[in-house]
Amino acid sequence: MNTSWDQQLDNFWNTSAEKTAEQLRAELADLLRGMDPNDPRVLFEIASLHDFLGEEAQAVQPYRQALQGSLHGQKREEALIQLASTLRNLGETEEAISLLAQVPTDSALHTDAQGFLALALFDAGREAEAVVAAVTALAPKAQLYSRALDAYARDIAVPDVGAHS
């Protein structure tokens, strides 16, 4: 992949809201023409388009293949988040939670992942954990009350996940 290709992809996504599904499919096909269909970046872009078009079930396999390949850095983290969001939408909340836990805490996308984690935890019926994830992610961004938010998040009673009755 070269910078020009990355710029073309950025332009493709930045203008995607104005286009029909047919236009988007044709444009992405043009961008991917001649590339290895098993390239993780190609698979990621195909999955992303399915997702964008509301075709979540069709996005799962290319996301999985991209993650099994050599997708690295932020693109890997984007794929983890996007696959997790897709799985959440398909009712696979526990797998979504597991994928979001793989986004490193030092990642530029960690806060994004925590937002999706909060949604997945909520959907899984783990509301207290969802609030903790959301408030903990929000606290460092707070202007004045960061420490208080962080302390309150720690005070929320979250059941011990490993405990059995």
DAGI-V607412 format. One record per pair of residues at least 12 apart in sequence whose C-alpha atoms are under 6 Angstrom apart, sorted by sequence separation. I is the first residue (numbers start at 1). J is the second residue. If there is no record, write none. Layout:
# DAGI-V607412
i:I j:J
i:I j:J
This chain:
# DAGI-V607412
i:47 j:59
i:84 j:96
i:118 j:130
i:100 j:113
i:136 j:150
i:47 j:62
i:84 j:99
i:118 j:133
i:47 j:63
i:118 j:134
i:43 j:62
i:44 j:63
i:80 j:99
i:114 j:133
i:115 j:134
i:97 j:117
i:132 j:153
i:44 j:66
i:43 j:66
i:40 j:66
i:77 j:103
i:111 j:137
i:93 j:120
i:40 j:69
i:56 j:86
i:128 j:158
i:40 j:71
i:93 j:124
i:81 j:113
